Amino acid sequence: MKLIKLDAIDSTNEFLKGLSNKQELDNFTVVITEKQTKGKGQMGAVWDSEAGKNLIVSVFIKDPLLNLDQIYNLNVAIAVAVVSVLESYNIPQLSIKWPNDIMSYNFKIGGILIENSLKSDGTISSVVGLGLNINQTNFENLPKASSLAVICKAQFDKEQIFFDVIEKVKQNIDLVKEQPEVLWLKYADRLFKKGVPMPFKNTSDKNFMGIIQGVSALGKLQVLLEDDSVSEFAIKEIQMLY
């Protein structure tokens, strides 16, 4: 693992993508920073973080997938890796909110952003960004956000969690190619609000009730509707109201 430490950066994902465009990077090149000024989440959402308190990291992964049809396997592998590490620290009520939020109880404690690049020779490289709230305690104007410190009323070793996460990510990347079904079972078992009647909102701002059944191989959320049909929704086609 090649580790690049920065005091502050606009976005670790953008920095790592720019670096990969300029030079050949070692597999599992990692960028970590104490402060991110323009952090982002899924579909351009803003990820804000207090300096020095949280884990802000991006990882460059070469050829994590056999083909594009398996692209969501990488999301599954990373989310399961993070939750597995946090389970080892006895963080309570952990789950994965589709597609890539890490939850404790009903609070978001982490987010994952994966950006894939398909090269002309057919190979795929990925930049995996992870923001994990560890020791931050102030979440003013963020009622659905929390951290390990707030939830467990204790401080955590940010560096140790970082190394544990990277090690588990490496193990899960191996499983992506060898036994992806193992990761999918763990992902499905930890899916936030699975099997629970929930209100949702669609792109037309129409509210409706549904029950999460799972996630398709292509990463779409499968929801049982009131007419007993199951519909699949892509990112930003549906919003969970919780």
N, C-alpha and C positions, 0 to 999 in steps of 0.2 A: 504493500500500500504506500503510495506517495502522498504525503500530507502537506497541504498548503494552508498556512494559518494567516488570517487577515484580521486586523483590528476592526475595520469597517469596510463595507462594500455595498453597492446599490442592490445587487442580487447575486447570490452564489451560483444560481443556475445560469444566469447570463454570463457571469465571469467564466464559468467552466465551459459553456458552449463556445464562447469566443476563443478560449484557449485551444479547444479541440479542433477549431477551424484553422488555427495557425500552425499547429504542430501535432505530431503523433503522440497521443497520451498513453501512458501505461494503464492497464486495466485496474480499476479501483483507485484511480486518482481521486483524492478527496480534497474539497475546499471547505474550510470551517471559518466562521467569523463570529466576533462578539456582538456586532451590530450590523443590521441590514436595513438600508434606508428605503429600498423599493422592493421589499419582499412581495411575492405574489402567490396566489393559490390557483385553484382550478378556474379556467376561463377568465383569467385576468383579475380575480378577486384579490384584494389587498391583504397581505399578512403582516401585521404589526407586532413588534417584539421589543421588550425593554433590554437595553444594552447589558451584556455580561451575565444575564440571568438564565438564558435559554440555550438550547442546542439548535444551531442554525448551520446546516451542512448540505453539501451537494456531492454526489458520487458519480463518477464516470464509469460506465459499465460497457465493456465490449461484448458484442454478440451474445446477449443474454437470452435470445430467442432463436428458435429454429426457423420460424417464418412469421409473417405478419398476422396470420390467422390467430396466433397465440399471444398477441400483444398484451391482452389483459392479464395473462399469467404473471407478467412482471409486477403489475399493480398488486395482485394477490400476494405475491412473494414478499414484497416490501412491507405491506400493511401487516401481514402475519408476523414478519420478523420483528417489527416494532412492538406489537402487542405481546409477543412471546417474551421479549426482554422485560417489558414493564410488568408482566405477570411474575417474573422472577424477583422483582422488587416489591411484590405484594400490593401493587396499586389496585384498588378495588373497582369492581363493576366495569371492567374494560370491554370495549366493543369497537367495531369498525363501522362507521357511518358511511354508506355508499356515497361516492366511490372511494374516497381516500382520507376521511377524517378519523382521527383517533379520539375516542370518547372515554370518559370515566363518568359513570352515572349519565346525566343528560348534558354534561359539559364537554366542550371541545378542548382537548389538551394538546393536540398535534394535527398537522396536516402534511400531506405528501403531494408533490407535483412531479410528474414524470414526463419528460420531453424526449421523444424518440426521433432518430435521424436515420433515414434509409439511404445507403450509399449506392452508387452506380453498379457496384459488383453484387448487390443484393444483400449485403450484410447490414445489420442493424446495430447502432450504438445508442445508448440511453444516458441521459443525465437525470439522476434521481435527486430531487430536493426534499429535505425533511426539516420542518420546524416543529420543535417539541418544547412546550412550556414546562420548565423544570422548577426554577426557584423564583420566578416572578410572582408577586402577590397582588399587584395593582392591575385590575382589569376594568377601569372606569370606562363606561360607555360600551362595554363588551359583556353583556349579561349572560351570554351563553359560553363564555370562555373561562378556563380555569387552568390550574397547573398542578404538578405533583406536590409542590410545597403547600398549596392551599388545601388540597384534598386530604393529604396525609399529615398536615400540620408538622412538617419536618423539612429540613434542607437535604438536598441530594448532591452526590458527586457527579457533576455534569460530565467530566472527562471520562469517568468509568462507564457511564451510560453510553457515551459516544462509542467507545471501543467495543462494548457489548453489542450495540446495534450493528456496527460494521461487520463484526464477526458473524452475527446471525444472518445478515443480508447475504454474505458470501455463501453460507451454508444453504440458504434458500434458493439462491441463483443456481446452484448445482441441482437442486430438486426440480427446478423449473423444467430442465431438460430430461431428467430421469424419472421423476414421480410427481408430476404437477397435480395429480388427483389428491395427493396427501395435503398439499397446500390449500386446494380448493375446499376440502372438507373442513379444515381449520378456519378458513375465511367464512364459510357459510355458517359455521357454529358460532362465530363471533359477530355476526351481522346485526347491527343496531336495529332494534325494534322488529326483528323478524318474527312473523307469526302474530303480531299485535295489531288490532284495528287502529288505523291512524288516519288523520286528516291530511290531505295533500292539496296542492294547488298546481294547475297546469299553466301552459304558456298564455292561455286566454284569461288568466286570473280567475278561473272557475275552481271552486273548492269541491272536493269529492273525498269519499272514504275508500280506503283500500287496506289490504294486508300484504306486507312484503313476503314474497315466497322465496326469493333468492336473486342471484345475478347470473345472466347468461354468459356463455363462453366469450362473447364479444363485449362484455362489460355493461350490458343494459340491465336496469333494475326491473325485476319481474314482480308485478303487483296484481293480486287477486281483487277484482272489482265487485261491486254490489250485484252485478248481473251474473256472477260466477264465472266470468271470463277472465283470462290472465293477459294483461297487456305488458309490453316491454317499453321502457322509457330510456332515452339517452340522457347524458349530462345536460342540465339546464332545460330539459323538457318537463321536469317535474320538481316540485319543491315540497319537502316534508315539513309539516307544521307541527312542531313539538314544543 
